Amino acid sequence: MNTNDAWQVTIPFLQAGVPSTPNTRSASSEGKLDDYYQAMFVTFASLARFNPDTQLTLASNRLLPGRYRDMYASIGVHTQIVPYTRHIPPHIPPAFVASLYYLDVIRELRGDQNVVLDPDILCVDKLDFIDKLAQNQLGGILLDYDPVRRVNGLSQAQASHLHSKLGLPLQVPDYYGGEIYVLPSALLPEISGYAESAWQYTLEQSDGKNPCFYTEEHIMNFVLAHFSVVDLKRSIRRVWTTHRHRTVTGDESNLSLWHLPAEKGRGFRKTFPFALDTESWFWQTERQDFVRRSASIMGIDHRCLSRWIPDQLGNLANVFLGAKQ
């Protein structure tokens, strides 16, 4: 397997309207974008801290605002301009527009081994798990969803029929989360080809009456069904930290990557100043202390009272009102 000198970690980020920036806490349009710019900076900085030889790439449709542009460059992030070529039909909800930018970005990947990440992930260890993948294997997080549960408008049971229309056997497919894809360069032409087939099918459903692929997750699950895929859940996990929806299990320190979708504008914003300061604990402490401090800031462990008390109230609300799904 290639060494990490050949890895390229890419975060796709479409700079578009506010509906394309979900799970942020700021009220203003500018604040919502700042939440993302700061979260992505922390993601890249944490990757650089634990994996200093890895190529870091921000794929976007235009350059970042000047002050962020300089910050990103200071930690070795290369910005790759990738135009957004998709004409989004009316039956695709606005909140899903940014996710479909992945289709353009994947087509332009250049690493020998490509790791594509969401913009709200904290790296807490080396990415050694990538070296364990064979050159013809893809990587993703396998999620245990009920086949009839709709995820962003499409269930796995419905997806099985879409997959069969595009040449796959009629069977309920595995569902992989969109926070990470590990994509070897040798398979990128095939990957992009399958993705374009799914996208064309979506465009053909212009009347909106029939299920289709609404997000990059839906399309990529069709793509991954054609390949050998390694489940990466032992290395990365989606960790929800809202007051009424917590998925913390207590073993997060064993992971390499934390996906923290509820921490944009909260934990990531608090970590941002430390990531900017190369003399801070973010860069200078041992891993154990980095994990401890990050877990506290992100509301995973050793929460401050301002986090712990609302979380307890959220638990009580779940008891009386029913658990948040």
N, C-alpha and C positions, 0 to 999 in steps of 0.2 A: 504494500500500500504506500502511497505517496506520503512524505513527511508534511508537517504543517506549513513548510515553505511554499507548498503548492495549493494550500487552502485559500479560498477567497470567501470571506463572510460578507454578504450583501444584505442591506436593508432597503427594500423598495419603499419609497414614500412619494405619493402623488400630492403635490401642492395644489390643492383645489379648495372648494368651498367648505364651510363649516359642517354640512351634513356628512362629509366624508371623514370627519375627525371624531369618531365615537369615543365614549368612556372618558371624556375629559371633564374637569370640574370648574374650569374658568367660565365666567359668564360672557365675556366679550369674544368676538371673532379672533382678535389678535392674541388674547390670552389662551384660547384653545390651541392655536398654532404654536405658541410658546411652550405649552405643555408637551407637545410632540417633539419640538426641536430639543428641549431639555432632556426629555426621556431618551431620545435617540443618542444624544451626546453621552449620557450616563451608560447606555448600552455599549456604545463603541469604546468608551473609556474603560469599562470593566473588562471587555474583551482584550483590549490592549494591555491591561494590567496583568492578566493571567496568561495571555497568549501573545507575547510581544512580537513574534515573527509572522503572525497571521496577517494577510492582506485584508484591509478593511475598506469596504466600498459602500457609499451611499448612492443609490440609483434614484434619480429624481427627474422630473420633467423640466426643471430649471434650477439655477443656482440658489442656494439658501441666502437669506438676508445677510448683509455684509458681516455683522458682528458674530453671527453663528458660523459663517463660512470660515473665518479666521480661527475660531475655536476648534472646529472639526479638523482643520488642517494641522493644528498644533499637536494633535495626537495621532497624526498619520492617516487620517481618513481621506481617501480619494473619492471625489464626486464624479459620477458618470452620468452624463445627461442622456436620458432615454425618453424620447417622445412618447406621449400617450396616443395611441393610434385607434383606440376603440370608439366607435359610435354607439353609445349606450341606448338601447331601445326603451320605450316608455314602460315596459313591463318589468324593468329592473329597478328596484327601489334605490333612491339616491344614496342611502347609507352604504350600499354595496359597491358604489362606483370605484372607490379607491382600491378595494381588494382586487378588482379586475386588472389593475395596473400590473400585477404580478405577471400576467401573460406576456406583456411587452418586455418586462425585465428579464424573465427566464430566457427569452429568445436571445438576449444580449449577454448572457453570462460568459465569462472568459477564464475562470479558474480551472485547474485540473480537477479539483473537487470543490463543489460549490455548496456553501451553507447559506440558505436564505432564511432570514429571521424577521420576526415582527419587531416594531420599534419600541416595545415596552418589555424588554427582557434584560435581566441582570445576570451577568456572568460571575460565578463565584468559584470557579476552578478551571483547570486546564481542559481543553476539549479533546482529551485523549481518545474518547469513544469514536471519533471520526476515523482514527487510524485502524480501528478494528473492522471497518466495513470493507468488503471486497470491492474491486473496481467496478463490478457490474451490479452492485447493490445500491438501492436508494434508502434514505432514512426518513422517518416521520414518527409522530406520536400517535399510537393507536388509542382511540377513545372508545369506551364501552357504552355506547348509546343504544337505547331501545330502538329496534328497527322501524317502529312507527312514529318515533319522536321526530318532529320537524325541527331541523336546525337551519335557521335562516330561510325558512320557506320550503325546505325539501327534506323528506325523510329518506332513510336508507332503502326502505321498501319501495318508495317511488323511484329512487335513483337506480334500483336494479332494472326497472323497465327502460329507463333512459339508456343505461349501459347496453342493454340487449339490442336496442334499436341501432346502436353504433358498433355492433359486432361482437360484444362480449357475451358469455353465457348468462342466462337468466338466473341470477342468484344474488342474495343480499350481500353487497360489497362491504369490505372493511371501511371504517371511517377514521381518517387521519386528520388531526387538527392542523390548522394553517400556520401555527407559530413557528414551525421549523420544517424545512425540506432540505435534505442532503442529496445533491444531484450531481453525479459524475459527468464530466464533460463529454465522454464518449457516447453517452446516451441522450445528450441534449437535443439532437435533431429529431429523434423519435419522440421525446417528451413534448417538444414544441408541436410536433405534428398531431399527436393525440389531443393536446390542449386546443389547437385550432379547430379540430373536428368537433369538439364539444362546444366551442364558442359559436361555430357556424350553426350548429343545431339550435342553440339558444336564440340566435338571430332569426331563425326560421319560425320560432314560436311567437311571432309578433303580435298576435291577437291576445296574448296573455291568458288564454283559457286553459292551457295545459301546463303541467309542471315542466320546468327546465332547470338548467344550471344557473343559479343566481349569483354565486360568489366564486372566488378563486378556490375555496375549499372544495366546493362541489365539483369544479372542473378538475382539480388536482386529484381528487379521489378517483375520478374516472381514469386519469393518467396513471396513477399508482397501481391500479388494478391490472395493468399490463406487465408489471415488473415484480422482481423480488424486493421486498421492502423490509428493512430492519426496524423493529419497534424501539424507539429511543426513550421510552418512559422512565428508564432507570437513570437517565442523564438529564432530562428536562421535564418539567411538569407545569401545567397551568394552575396557578395558585390564586384563588379568589380571596380577597381580603375586605369585602364590604361588610357593613355591620350586620346584615341579615344573610349574607351568603359567604361563608368561610369554608375553604377546602384545605386548610392547613392540617397536616397529618403528624408533624413533629420530626420527620426525618429529612426535612428539606436540606440540611447541611450535607447530605450524601449526594446531592445533585450537582451538576455543573452549571445549569442554567435555570433561572426562575422566570417563568412568564407571569407578569403581574399586571393584568389588564386594568385593574381598578386603582393602580397607583400613579397613573398619569395625573400630574397636577397635585399630587400629594407626596408620596414617598420619593418619587423620582425628582420632584421639584426640590425637596429638602436635601437630597443627595447631590444635586447639581453643583452647588458651590464647592463641595469637597472634591468632586471629580475635576473641577477646574484648577484646584490647588494641588500641584504636584508634591507639596510637602505635607499634605494632610494624611489622615489615617487611610483614606481611600487608596492611596498609592504606596504608603510606607509600612503598614502593619502586616503581620503574618496573616495567613488565610483565616485562621480561627477567629481572630479579632475582627477581620473584615466581615466574615459571615455573621458574627454576633451583632455588630453595629448595624449592618444592613438589615438583618432580620427584625431588629427593633424599629428602625425607621420605616420599613415596609409593612409593619403591622403583623409580622409572622410570629415573632417570639419576643419576650421581654418588652411588651407593649407599654408605652407611657399611659398614664391615667386618661389623658384626652383621647386615646384610642380604645383603651380597655373598657371604660365605662359605656360608651356608645355600643361597643360590641356586645356587652352583656345585655343592654337594653334591646339590641337586635335579636338576641337569643330568646328573650322573653316575648318579643313580638312574634317570633316564629312559633312559639308554644301556643300562644292565644289565637293567632291569626292564620296559622298554617305555615310550614316551612316554605321559604322562597325558592322557586324552581329556577 
